[in-house]
Structure formats: C-alpha cells, structure tokens
Amino acid sequence: MIVLGIESSCDDTSVALVDCSDEGFFVLSEKTASQIAVHKKYGGVVPEVAGRMHAENILPVIEKVLNHKNIKTLKHKNKPFVPDAIAVTAGPGLVTGLVVGVEAAKTLSYLWDVPLVAVNHIAGHAHSVQIGNRTSAIRSLIADSQIQYPALSLIVSGGHTELLLMSDPTTFELIGKTRDDAAGECFDKVGKLLGFDYPGGPKISQFAANGDPRAIQFPRPMLNEEMNFSAKGGPAFGWSFAGLKTAALYWLRDNATNKPKTYHLKPKTLKDFCASFEQAIVDVLVAKTLRAAKGYSPQTIILGGGVSANQKLRSVLTETMHEWNPKSEVRSPKSEYAMDNGAMIAVAGYYLAKKRQFTRWPDIEVDPNWKVY
C-alpha cells in the first residue's frame, strides 16, 4: 500500500510517500519545509505566522514529493500516479497549521478519489520507530518494521510528554503525562533564558556534552510519588516540569550575570549548568518509564517525539532498561524522523487503512486537542 502522509501540526510542513506493508515501511519520496528560521526572531512558534507559512509551503512540498524520480517507476501505461490512501494529521496541534494540511488532503482525496485517513499526531510519533531504509538488509528491515505488543511508548516533545501503553498499532491507553510544561518546552524556555535561539533544547544538549551533570543539584519533581496502578495518568507515572524550570531561573538569577532578557555564564559554568539541567530531565523521564515497565511488562519500549533525538536520553533509557531486563527491546526513531514528519503519519495511517477506518473527505475535521487515548 502506497500512502501519502501529510503533517502540519506545528512549524514543519512535511509530506512523504511511503511504501507500507507488514514487511517494512520504505520512504519513496519526502520533503519538509521548516519554519525555524522564521520563528527564531520571535523566540518561539507564533500560530498565525505558522499558519501563513504552511499555506505558502503545502502545495510546493506536495508537488516536490510527487515529482520525485522514484515516483516515475510507479506509473503504469503513462497514467498519472495516485497513492492508495492519504493520511493527514488532524490533531493535536496548532489549529492554524492543522487546517492547512487537512484542507490539502481533502482536496487531493476528492480529485483522486482516494480514501482519506485522519491520524493522531502522537500515534505518528509512536510509529516513527518503524520507518526503514531500502538499503538495509531485508531481514533487518522486517525486524525494524515490527513492534511487539504490548508496547510502552514514551512520547517527549515541545508540546507533549506522555507514557502510553499500546495493546496494538491503533489502541493507546494513558499511563502518565505531564501536569504542566512538556519536557521539550522546558528545554526551550530555559534555553531562551540563556540567550539561545529557538529551539533552545538542542543547544542545551550541545553544551551539556562537555559539562558535569553533578555540578548543580536541580530538583527531580514527582520522582518519589507513591505507585498506584489504578490511577491512570496519575502522579506515580507523571511529571511536572514547571518547578524545574523555575529552579533553573532562580539559579541563574543568583549565579549569572543578568543581561536584558537573558543570563550570561562563563564557558565552564554554562556547560555544567546545561549538563545538570539535562540530567534532571532525563532522570525523571527514565525513572517513570522504568516504573511503568516494571508494572506493565511491555515487550517493546518506544521513545518518540522531538526530544527523542537527545542522545543522553536515548543512552540512559536504553542502559536503564537493559539493566532491569537484558532482553528488553528499546526502540527510538532515526534522528531525521524524531521531529515532525510526513512519513510517520503515513505509517500510522497505514494501520488505520488496513482496518478501513477511513473518513469521507467532507466529514474530516481538525481537533487541536485530540487525545490519542
């Protein structure tokens, strides 16, 4: 099944054409138009600006994907190529961006007479670990495409920090979530305090690589909450990052040189600050994931979302899970698929299409608060 995936929930206009089957998910063509350069001057994503940029980018990006050289091999008897299904992010996200992607998908569904699937953005991140590469050995491709269920999925991004139990590819149950800021949001806001351009999270990780994670004792919020498996989404498996963000602000206020809207640290102190701050976030993310793994015994542990690109988080989560259970399988996406992308929407859409859970193009609606569970 060839699926066209469209993603426009935040600040990336991304489209991908993916060859989907139970034997693997192979990207035939993809294109992403990033808005980071535009939003840098505002210090974060401005919804109205994002919506206008999506509107400008969506058609050129789709045309680029459909005109790729790989698509020529899919045409038969000189007939125009059309995919077997269209998958589009319908939520959650910024309504200004979601509307652009959904309207484009509706138009193509009508013109091509191709079935349409509404995909939850979080489901896309969970399935991003399955995106393969045709140049790999066939055996490893098939292994990479499969997730053993039940699976415990840790989704960490600028807008979401959630623990989800997947009983199958399309069924999600909430185990835990953040009470306030998402982990990626916390990274970016503290990066802004340090004067880093948006997004500040990757810059913190860059400086943290050469710092001492024990130099500053930042708090680990909600780390020792009592375990209660009947309280789904409760504090035993949840997070709160607002207090950590405030602790970082207070430390900078007391120990850094105050400049207009930012704080200045000496190079060694900056590295130690970033390493200590990053370690605090990693510790609480991993601790709650380990606690849930012990309680729910998943066959696969998935790390997805933009923050899954953080190498510290990847390595600590993998090491911790293997110490607990040497046979545990920890999956994270290739770095290029950690961020929002159309390919992950196509993969998640494939499983819905298999169940024929289509939505008629006149009926599909965006839902900025759509919960996957």
Secondary structure, 3 states (H helix, E strand, C coil): CEEEEEECCCCEEEEEEEEEECCEEEEEEEEEEECHHHHHHHCCCCHHHHHHHHHHHHHHHHHHHHCCHHHHCCCCCCCCCCCCEEEEEEECCCHHHHHHHHHHHHHHHHHHCCCEEEEEHHHHHHHHHHEECCCCCHHHHHHHHCCCCCEEEEEECCCCEEEEEEEECCEEEEEEEECCCCHHHHHHHHHHHCCCCCCCHHHHHHHHCCCCCCCCCCCCCCCCCCCCCCCCCCHHHCECCHHHHHHHHHHHHHHCEEECCEEECCHHHHHHHHHHHHHHHHHHHHHHHHHHHHHHCCCEEEEECHHHHCHHHHHHHHHHHHHHCCCCEEECCCHHHCCCCHHHHHHHHHHHHHCCCCCCCCCCCCCCCCCCC
